Structures are given as C-alpha cells and as structure tokens.
Amino acid sequence: MTSQFIQPEQYQRLLDEKVSACRNLFGDLGLPSPEVFPSSPKHYRMRAEFRVWHDNDDLFYAMFDPNDPKVPLRVDDFPVASEAICKLMPVLRSKLISATVLRHRLFQIEFLSTLSGDMLVSLIYHRRLDDAWQTAATALAEQLGISIIGRSRKQKCVIGQDYVEETLPIGNSQYHYRQYEGGFTQPNAQVNCKMIEWAIAHAEGYEKRDLLELYCGNGNFTAPLSRSFRKVLATEISKTSVKAARENFAHNGLDNIDILRMSSEEFTSALNGERQFRRMEGKELADYDIGCVLVDPPRAGLDAGTRELIARFERIIYISCNPQTLHRDVEQLRGTHHTIAFALFDQFPYTDHMECGVILQRQ
C-alpha cells in the first residue's frame, strides 16, 4: 500500500462500507448489532517492510502492485506507518546511500516500532555480511539510536537487540511486552488495545474460575486477561512466541499463568486422554476449573476438533482475522452457544480486511 491509496478524508466512508459488508456476511446468523472500533486514519501501523530498489548510486523504498509485480512503486512517504517509522525512513535511506558497505546487495528493509519509542530495523541482503558490514552497521545503530539486524542466507547479525520493548495502556494499567523480530505482533497497537479491553469487559463474572487460551502468541491477550481469572492455561506452537510470552508474564509480575508449547490439535488430544505429551509433565488438567476460553486462530479458523473442544465451555471469546472462517465457526457452534456480543476492529484501514470479535455463551 503506497501513499497514493491513503485518503484520510475518505476513511469514515470506507469504514462504513466494510462494516456494511460484515453485517451482510453475518446477517443469516442473527448476531447482535456490532460495536465498531475505528482506527486512526494515519500512523497506525507499528511495522512496515519494503523492497529496496537500486538505481546506480541511488536507492529507494519500493512496493509492488500484485497486478503488475515487475514494476516497482517508489515509496517516499508511508503515512499508514507509525510516526517513528515515517521519521526514520528518509534518514535511514540517506545514510544507506552514503555507505557502500551497507547498501551493497541490500534487498529488503523491515521496520518494527512501538508506542513506547523502541525501534528495530532489519536489513536483508543477497550476500554474506562481513566484519566491515558489522562495523558500519554498529556505527549506524549508534547514530540513529536503534537496534539493527542484518540477515542473509544462514546468517543473522544483531546490533543491539533482536526485539523491541512495548508498553500498552490497557484500562488504567500498563502492560509490558518483549516483541521479537520475526515473531507475530498485532500491527495496529491502538486498535489492539481496544481489542484487549473489549475482551476483558466480556470476561466479567469468572474471577473465581480459570481461562483456557489457545493460540496465545506472545501473551498479548493473556497478560491483561489473567487478572480477571483465578488461573490461566495457555497454548502456543511457536517457540519464539512461547519464549516471549514467558518473559512477558515474568516482566508483568504475573504468576497465575501456565503456558504449553502445543498446537490446539495436540491440546485437544491431551484433554481427551487420547495422547500423552512430555511437555505436559507436572500439569494436571483436572486442577483447572475452566469456565471461559479465548481463541485467536490463524486465517484458517478452527479445525473441527478444536470447535468441539471449545464447545464444552460456558463462554467463548473468539477473536478472528478472517470473517469468512469466523462465520463458518459461529454457525457450527450455534448448536451449543448463542452470540451475546459482536465487535468489529479496523486493524487495517484502506483494505477489505476486518478483525472481528464475538462472545458466545452456552445455551
């Protein structure tokens, strides 16, 4: 998405069109009227990535139109990115142009920023990175006050840290997160805060019971929600995300969360007594009184076994990045649950994408 597609003055109209499309999609399920959480029209993305296009001694950020993928679209400004990224882009470009060792065979640049002011830049190359690159990249990182990661085939050079430290304001509290390069994070931090607060608001009444969270990532929802439950049992398959989650729970002083590195399918097998997993040693599922489950699955939604698993619990908090698979899953769950709340979170303005949330209560 280049700046030519960004029209802040058209944001409300475009949002209304997306909301209308979602209403139509879910119209056959009789869901409540959705609560709509808009985004800021500009500077909402905490991360961005660009190809690097070389033109003799010049270089520029580039993106590509899927309908014409061989022609680069020059990007001199990117108003959807955070203000920190927008401010850094021209400065970094100028530094790279003047440093042959840093720009040579540079292929791609990725930015990861935070609301709290931390910044990590990944420089990706089609060549091996040597001591000269390391020296130049170290000097650049010090000049710009950022961390830099250099990547090439089978090589990762870290200048500073390979993560950023984020602080999210949730309600009257602040939660601290370590976000690793390459790990999944919600791109629109402000809308992410609204999603978390919405989930917390619909977890009331379960303070003496436990939460099961599948696909917990780096603990984005887990950490704030843990204060609404007696205990939390969370699962996640990504090693990077599990590492970050454990660090985030410790950093926030949370001691009522257990996390298992398991897929939802594996956890379902364990809960059904079909398989035993060494990763669950010391964890007795009978010790949990689970009254609520939170799922935030990938675009494919829930598999049949996971749908059957979560149907056992009284309340389901379902966050979805794909309205189509959410529709399928809610339709399948109608036999046991009814939807008591519906929300739309505009994580990606100026696109057709809409993040959704539903609260299902057992009938």
Protein Blocks (a to p, Z undefined) as FASTA:
>chain_A
ZZklpcfklmmmmmmmmmmmmmmmmmmnopacdddddddfbhkbfbdcdddddehjaccd
ddddfklmmbccddfbdfkbcfklmmmmmmmmmmmmmmmklmgopabdcddddfkopacd
ddddfbdcdfklmmmmmmmmmmnopacddddehiacdehiabdcddddehjbccddddde
hiacdfblmlmmmmmmmmmmmmgoilmmccddehklnolmmmmmmmmpfbdcdddfblkl
mmmmmmmmmmnopakbccddddfklmmmmmnopaccfklgoiafklpccfbdcddddfkl
pafklmmmmmmpmbdcdddfbfklmmmmmmmmmmmpccfbdcdddfbghiabdcdddddd
dZZ
